Amino acid sequence: MRQALFFAGKTLFYFCIILMLIYLYHYKNVQGGTFIYNEF
């Protein structure tokens, strides 16, 4: 039980970090241009 809880917590932690990095990258490039959605 404890290992499953630890795994779930670690997964959630890394998911939040990845989400934050994507958000920061998008925010940095909103005015700059070369974000992937600006090509379309």
Secondary structure, 3 states (H helix, E strand, C coil): CHHHHHHHHHHHHHHHHHHHHHHHHHHHCCCCCCCHHHHC
